[in-house]
């Protein structure tokens, strides 16, 4: 099975709050993918795990993964 996901370093916009962030981690469990997004808010760096539906990106390059 081929799974495609965005690379670390891809810039994204988090849907809630329209905050800009960067993908800093990818977690693959079975056929589910979660992304660790790091963003700067109110003077601090924060991280959050999101599904692909919870952010937008203009990055189109994805990496294939065979399992």
MARDREN-137683 format. One record per residue: residue in one letter; residue number from 1; x, y, z of N, C-alpha, C in turn. Coordinates in Angstrom, 1 decimal, padded with zeros to 4 digits, m for minus. Each point is the difference from the previous one (the first is absolute). Example, Ala and Ser with C-alpha at 12.3 -4.5 7.8 and 13.67 -1.06 7.14 Angstrom:
2
  zalo  kevo  n_east  n_north    n_up  ca_east  ca_north   ca_up  c_east  c_north    c_up
     a     1   013.2   m005.7   007.8   m000.9     001.2   000.0   000.9    001.2   000.0
     s     2  m000.4    001.1  m000.7    000.9     001.1   000.0  m000.8    001.1   000.8
//
This chain:
67
  zalo  kevo  n_east  n_north    n_up  ca_east  ca_north   ca_up  c_east  c_north    c_up
     x     1   000.8   m001.2   000.0   m000.8     001.2   000.0   000.9    001.2   000.0
     x     2  m000.4    001.0  m000.8    000.8     001.2  m000.1  m000.7    001.1   000.8
     x     3   000.8    000.6   000.9   m000.5     001.2   000.8   000.8    001.2  m000.4
     x     4  m000.7    001.1  m000.3    000.7     001.2  m000.3  m000.2    001.0   001.1
     x     5   001.1    000.8   000.3   m000.1     001.0   001.1   000.9    001.1  m000.3
     x     6  m000.3    001.2   000.6    000.8     001.2  m000.2   001.4   m000.2   000.8
     x     7   001.0    000.6  m000.6    001.3     000.0   000.6   000.1    000.9   001.2
     x     8   000.9   m000.3   000.9    000.3     000.9   001.1   000.7    001.3  m000.7
     x     9  m000.3    001.1   000.6    000.4     001.3  m000.6  m001.0    000.7  m000.9
     x    10  m001.1   m000.7  m000.3   m001.0     000.6  m000.8  m000.8    001.0   000.8
     x    11  m000.2    001.2  m000.5   m000.7     001.1   000.7  m001.5   m000.3  m000.2
     x    12  m000.8    000.3   001.1   m001.4    m000.2  m000.1  m000.7    001.1   000.7
     x    13  m001.4    000.1  m000.2   m000.8     000.9   000.7  m001.0   m000.8   000.8
     x    14   000.0    000.1   001.3   m000.9    m000.7   000.8  m001.4    000.6  m000.1
     x    15  m001.0   m000.9  m000.3   m001.4     000.5  m000.3  m000.6    000.9   001.1
     x    16   000.1   m000.5   001.2   m000.5     000.8   001.1   001.0    001.1   000.4
     x    17  m000.4    001.2  m000.2    000.9     001.1   000.4   000.8    000.5  m001.2
     x    18   000.1   m000.7  m001.1    000.8     000.4  m001.2   001.4    000.3   000.4
     x    19   000.6   m000.9   000.9    001.4     000.2   000.4   000.9   m000.7  m000.9
     x    20   001.1    000.6  m000.3    001.1    m000.6  m000.8   000.8   m000.9   000.8
     x    21   000.3   m001.2  m000.5    000.9    m000.9   000.7   000.8   m000.9  m000.9
     x    22   000.8   m000.9   000.5    000.9    m000.8  m000.8  m000.2   m001.5   000.5
     x    23   000.0   m000.9  m001.0   m000.1    m001.4   000.4   001.4   m000.4   000.5
     x    24   000.0   m000.5   001.3    001.3    m000.4   000.6   000.0   m001.5   000.4
     x    25  m001.1   m000.7  m000.3    000.0    m001.4   000.3  m001.2   m000.7  m000.7
     x    26   000.1   m001.2  m000.3   m001.0    m000.8  m000.7  m000.2   m001.3   000.8
     x    27  m001.2   m000.4   000.3   m000.3    m001.2   000.7  m000.9   m000.8  m000.8
     x    28   000.4   m001.3  m000.4   m000.8    m000.9  m000.8  m000.4   m001.2   000.9
     x    29  m001.3   m000.2   000.1   m000.5    m001.1   000.8  m001.0   m000.7  m000.9
     x    30   000.3   m001.2  m000.4   m000.8    m000.8  m001.0  m000.2    000.9  m001.2
     x    31  m001.3    000.4  m000.3   m000.2     000.9  m001.2  m000.3    001.4   000.4
     x    32   000.3    000.4   001.2   m000.3     001.4   000.5   001.3    000.8   000.1
     x    33   000.0    001.2  m000.4    001.1     000.9   000.1  m000.3    001.2   000.8
     x    34   000.9    000.3   000.9   m000.1     001.3   000.8   001.2    000.8  m000.2
     x    35  m000.1    001.3   000.1    001.2     000.9  m000.2   000.2    000.8   001.2
     x    36   001.2    000.1   000.4    000.4     000.9   001.1   000.3    001.3  m000.6
     x    37  m000.8    001.1   000.4    000.2     001.3  m000.6   000.6    000.9   001.1
     x    38   001.1    000.7  m000.3    000.6     000.9   001.0  m000.4    001.4  m000.5
     x    39  m000.4    000.9   000.9   m000.4     001.3  m000.4   000.4    001.0   001.1
     x    40   000.0    001.3  m000.3    000.4     001.0   001.0  m001.2    000.8   000.3
     x    41  m000.3    000.1   001.3   m001.2     000.7   000.4   000.2    000.7   001.4
     x    42  m000.3    001.3   000.0    000.1     000.8   001.3   001.4   m000.2   000.6
     x    43   001.0    000.1  m000.8    001.4     000.0   000.6   000.6   m001.4   000.3
     x    44  m000.7   m001.0  m000.4    000.4    m001.4   000.4  m000.1   m000.9  m001.2
     x    45   000.9   m001.0  m000.2   m000.2    m001.1  m000.9  m000.9   m001.0   000.6
     x    46  m000.9   m000.5  m000.8   m001.0    m001.1   000.5   000.0   m001.1  m001.1
     x    47  m000.4   m001.2   000.4   m000.2    m001.1  m000.9  m001.4   m000.6   000.2
     x    48  m000.5   m000.5  m001.1   m001.4    m000.7   000.1   000.0   m001.1  m001.1
     x    49  m000.7   m001.1   000.3   m000.1    m001.0  m001.0  m001.3    000.1  m000.7
     x    50   000.0    000.1  m001.3   m001.2     000.2  m000.8  m000.1   m001.0  m001.1
     x    51  m001.3   m000.3  m000.5   m000.2    m000.7  m001.2   000.0    000.9  m001.2
     x    52   000.2   m000.6  m001.2    000.2     000.8  m001.2  m001.2    000.9  m000.2
     x    53  m001.2   m000.3   000.4   m001.2     000.8  m000.2   000.0    001.2   000.9
     x    54   000.9    000.1   001.0    000.0     001.2   000.9   001.0    001.1  m000.4
     x    55   000.6   m000.2  m001.1    000.9     001.1  m000.5   000.0    000.0  m001.5
     x    56   000.5    001.1  m000.6    000.1     000.2  m001.4   001.5    000.2  m000.3
     x    57   000.4   m000.3  m001.2    001.4     000.3  m000.5   000.0    000.1  m001.5
     x    58   001.0    000.8  m000.5    000.2     000.0  m001.4   001.1   m000.9  m000.4
     x    59   000.6   m000.7   001.0    001.0    m001.0  m000.3  m000.7   m001.2  m000.7
     x    60   000.5   m000.4  m001.1   m000.6    m001.1  m000.7   000.9   m001.3   000.0
     x    61   001.2    000.1   000.4    000.9    m001.1   000.0  m000.3   m001.0   001.1
     x    62  m000.3   m001.2  m000.3   m000.3    m001.0   001.0   001.0   m001.1  m000.3
     x    63   000.3   m000.8   001.1    000.9    m001.1  m000.1  m000.9   m001.3   000.1
     x    64   000.3   m001.0  m000.9   m000.7    m001.2   000.1   000.6   m001.0   001.0
     x    65  m000.8   m000.8   000.6    000.4    m000.9   001.0  m000.7   m001.4  m000.2
     x    66   000.8   m001.0  m000.2   m000.6    m001.3  m000.2   000.0   m000.8   001.3
     x    67  m001.1   m000.6   000.3   m000.1    m000.8   001.2  m000.5   m001.4  m000.3
//
